[in-house]
């Protein structure tokens, strides 16, 4: 199923306007409404075609329409990007939660295995299956590392390490938006 996006529509001044339409209503309809010719607008507005041509030329309706269409396209694009970003963020959260649940289950199963093995005394028994034990240790390691990745802990560990290395080399990390120094300093 394709994504559908809700795009806001500007307030429509001409829907309830009394006929014949005034210059401002005609301009609004021509600039912000569906594409229409001045001749079609003259019929809708109950005005003479020549009068609308004069108003259009004098007030620059064609350039206003072009500018409005560009602004509308940009606003629509921003709205679609915002909606898609929100959808992708939610999908990312759901996927991470799913991974986190799996890793948590693996970790609990491995912990349960070790608990039962310790209670039964199998760990002290020389006949204890070392291969099975190694599998559980590996499972536990995968689960713990997976939980760290799913919660973003490895990113922050790596990020903090990278910041320390950059500052140690006497570089500065600058916020590209605010242009403020985030890490490091001019004195160092």
N, C-alpha and C positions, 0 to 999 in steps of 0.2 A: 504494500500500500504506500503510495507516495506521500511525502510530507505535505501538509497544508499549513499555510501561514496566514495569520490574521493580520491584515494591514488596515491601519486606521484610515478613515475617510474624513476629509475636511468638512466643516459645516457647510451645508448647501443652502445658499441664500435665495436661490431662484425657485425652489420647489413651491413655496407658498406666496410668492410675490404676485402682486396685482398686475394685471396687464393694462396697458402696455408697460413693459419693463423700463425702468430708469437706466441711465448710462452705467451706473455702478453695478447694477444687477446684470446687465448685458456683458459688461467686462468680466465679472466674476464667472459667469457661465462660459464665456469664450475661453478664458484663461485656465480655469480650474475644472471645468466639466469635461465630458467626453469630447474627443475631437469633433469639431463641427465647423462647417463653413459659415462665412458671414451671411450668405444667402439663407441657409437653414436657420441660423440664429434670428434673422429678420422675421421669418415666419413664426418661430416660437415666441419671440418677444413682441410680435405685432408692431414692428417698427419698419420703416423703409430701409431697404438695402443700402442706399446711398448714405443715409444718416449713419448707419453702423460702420460703413467704410470710412467716413470722415472721423468718427470717434476713434476707430481702431488706429488710423494713421496718426491722429493728433496725440493719443495717449500711449502709443507703442504697444498695443495688445499682442502683436506677434512676438516681439522680443520677451514680453512678460510671460507669454505662454511657454516659450522655449525655456526660459529661466525656471519657471514653475515646474515644468516636466523634469528638468535636471535635478531640482531639489527633491521632487517627489521620488525620482529613481534612487537618489542617494539615501533618502529617509527609508525607503522600502528596503534597500540593500542592508542598511544598518539594522533595521528591525528583523529581517530574516537572519542576519548573522547573530544577533542577540538571542533569538529563539533557538537557532540551531546550536549555539554555544551552550545554552541552558540544557537542551536535550542531550548533547554529548557529555556534558558534565554529569548529568543524572545517570547516564548510561555507564560512565566511568565509575561513579560511586557504587552503582549496583554490581558491576563486574568485580570491583575491588572487594565489596562485602562478600560476594560469592567465594572469591579466592580466600578471603580471611576465614570464612566459615569452614572451608575445606582444610586449610592449614591447621585451624584450631582442632578440628576433629582428628587429624593425623597426630597432632601433638598429644591429645588426650588418650588416644589409643596406645601410643608408645609409652606414655607415662603409666597407663594401666598395665601394660605388659610388664614393665619393670617392677611395678608394685607387686603384682602376682608372683613374678619370678623370685623376688626377694622374700616374700612370705612363704613360698613353697620350699625355699632353700635351694632352688635350681641354680642360682648364680654361683653358689659355692661348690656345686656338684661338678666334678671334672667332665662328666658326660654331657654337660649343658651344651646345647647346640650353638656354637660360636657364630655360625653363618646367620642364624636367626637373630642372634643378639646384634650382630653388625648391621643387619637390615633395619632393625628397630632404631639403632643409633643414627643411621643414615636418614631414616624417616623423620626422626626427631629434629635432626639438623635441617632438613628440607623444610619442615613445618615452621621452625623458628625463623629461618631466613625468609621464607615466603610471607610470614606475618609481618616481618620488618618491611619487606618491599611493598606489601599491600597497604600498610599504614603510612608509608612514606618515610620510615625511620632511616632507611639506607640513604635516601636522597639527602636528608638533613645531615647525616654523618659525613657523606661525601662533600656536601656543600660547605659545611664548617671546616673540613679539612682543606678544601680548595681556598676558602677565604684566608685561613692561616698561612697557606703557602704563598698566596698573592701578597699579603701584608708583609710576610717575612722577606720577600724580594723587594720590598719598599715600593710597591705599586699601590694605587688607590682604586677602590671600587666606587664608581659614581652612578647614582640613580639617573637614568637617561631622561626621565620626565621632569623631576624637580632639580636636577643638576646639583644635588647635594652629595657630599662625600659620605658614603655609607660605612666604608671600612678603610683603615689606613688614615694617614693624616699628612698634611703638608710639612709638618715639623719633623716627622720621622725620617 
